[in-house]
């Protein structure tokens, strides 16, 4: 059901989560990765985020995983990356590969140096988040790092997505296998009409750096 929900959202153009600019917290906190040229960064549930363009300019191998093939095709076409190659379920252009499919079936164990999660865990219901966090850690190399951005708000006002993922839950999901640092917390009244109309009074964004043991 979740798979069909997101595929249909892309087909219907219900993609208000897609940003038309690079995420400022990615640019601000990327240096904390201390990334080296040609290391690998994984972007789960990537959609067609422009952040992958920015990451590709940092001389990293960028690997996105996305359910919607429509989103993947649009990423390359809208960014004028016309000479991409398609092999099985992977679209590749230079140092960027977007894999069409279920993130939980991406099995490059210990294969990635970094993970950038801007809108993945908050897109998943609570029942799925434990499996998701475990899978992310499995895919990271030892010492690998995750830049994680979450939202917190009164979930009783709005069922999501995006879902509210609390700091306590982040610690529960990742704390046994990784160290967690809260980098930033921003609280404000919601600007999105979806949240305002639902009566959500405050919307908090938190940014974490998680390092696998």
N, C-alpha and C positions, 0 to 999 in steps of 0.2 A: 504493500500500500504506500509506504514512504517513497519507494522508487517511482511509482506512477505519479505521485503527487508532484515531485520535482520535475519529472519529465514533462508533465502537463503544464506546469508553471512556465517552463521555457517555451513550450508550444504556444501558450496563450499570451506570452509577453508579460506575465506577472513576475517581473524581476526587479522590483524596487530596491532590492539589496545590492544590485550592481552599481558600483560607483563609476563616475566618469572621470575620475582623477586617481592618482596614486594615493594610497592610504598614508596619512602623515605619520602615524605611529610606526609603520614599517620603515620609513626613511629615518625617523628619529632613533629607533632602537636597533636597526640592522647592524651597526658597528659592534654591538655586543656579541654578535655571533663570532666575530674575529675570523670571518670566512677567508679561505684561501682560494685562489683561482682554480677553477675546474672541479670544485667540490659540488656535491649534489644537494639540492633543496627540493623537498616534496611539498606540494600544495594540494591538500585533500579537498574534495568537493569544490573544485576551483572555478567552476562556471567559465566566464570569459574575462576574469578580472585583469585589469590593466597592470596590477601589481606584478604579474608574471613578465611583462615587458621590462619593468624596472629591474626585476631580479636578473633577467637575462643580460642586462647591461652591466651587471656586477661580475661578469665572467664566471657565472655558476652554470652548472647543468640544472635546468629547471624541469621538474616532472610533475605535471598536474594530473589529477584523476577526477573525472566528471561523468555523471550518468548520462547527461544529455548530449547526443552527438550534434544537435543543432547549436548548442552553446559553443562547442569546440570548433565547428566550422566557422561560426561567426567571429570567434577570436582571431583566426587567421585572416579572414576576409576583411574585417573592419580595421585591422592593423596593417593592411597591405602586405601581408606575408604570403604572397601568392605562390611561391615555389616550395610549398610544403610537400612532404611525401607521406603517403598513407600505406601502412603495412599492418595487416590484420586490424586490430582495434586501436592502433597508435598513429597519431598525426605528429609529424616531426618537421621542425624548421630550425636548422643550425643547432643551437644548444638548448632548444626547448622541445619537449615531447609532451603531448596531451593524450592521455589514455582514456578511452571511452569505456566505462564500465563501473562495476561495483567496487568501491574503495576497499571493502573488506576482502576482496579477492586479489588485491595488489599484494604480491607475495615476495617482494625484494627484501628479504629479512636482513637486517643489519646493513642495508644498502644505501642509506641516506645520511648525510652529515647534519642536515637541518630539516625542520618542518616549519612552515608558515601557515598558521591557522587563524585566518581573519574571520571566516564566516562558516566554519565547518561544524565545530562542536555545538554551536548555538542553533544549528539547523536540525539537530538530532533530538528526539524525545529522550527523557531521562532513562528509560529502559534500555536504550541503545548506547548511552554514553560510556558506560564502563567498558564494553567491548571495544568501542572506538579508541578510548585512551590506551587500552592494553595493546591494540593493534599498532597504534602510532609508535609506542615505545619499542615494540618488536621490530619495526621497520628502521629505527634509528641505530646508527653505530654506537658503541659505548662512548660516552662523553658527548654524544650528539645533543643538539639543543632545539627546543621548540619555542617560537615566538607565538604566544597565544593571546588572542583578544576576545574577551567575553562581555556579556551584558548582564546586568542585574536590575530587576524591576518587580513590581507586585504581580506575580504570575496569576493571582486570583482575578485580576482585572482583564487579563488577556491570555489566551491559551498558547499563543505562539504558533508557528515560528516567527521571528527568532525566539528561542527559549531563554529564560533566565537561568544562568549557570553561576551559582554562588562561589565565593572564595572557599568556603568549607568543602563544597563538592570538588573543586579543583584539587584541593589538598588530599581529599579522599581518593580521587581517581589516579593521581600521579605520584603522591607522596611516598609510597612504599618503594618505588623503583627509581625515583629521581629527586633532585633538589629543586625547590620552587622559590622564585623571587618575584614579589609583586613590584613591578616597575612604576606603575602609574594608576591613579584612580581619578576619574572625572565624573561628577554628578551634575545633572542639569534637568530642567523640565524638558520633556520630550518634544522634539520638533516635528516628528512624523505624525500626520493626522490620525493614522491607525491607532497610535498609542494615546494621543490626546482624546480622541473620541471615546476610547474605552475607559477613560478616567484614570490613566496612569499618571501619577503626579511627578515622580522622579525616575530618571533613567540613568544608570551608572555604567560606564565603560571601564573595564579593568584590563591592564596589560601585564602579562607574566613572561618571565624567561624560565623555562624548565630545562634542566640538564639531566640526561640519563646517567645513572650510576655506572 
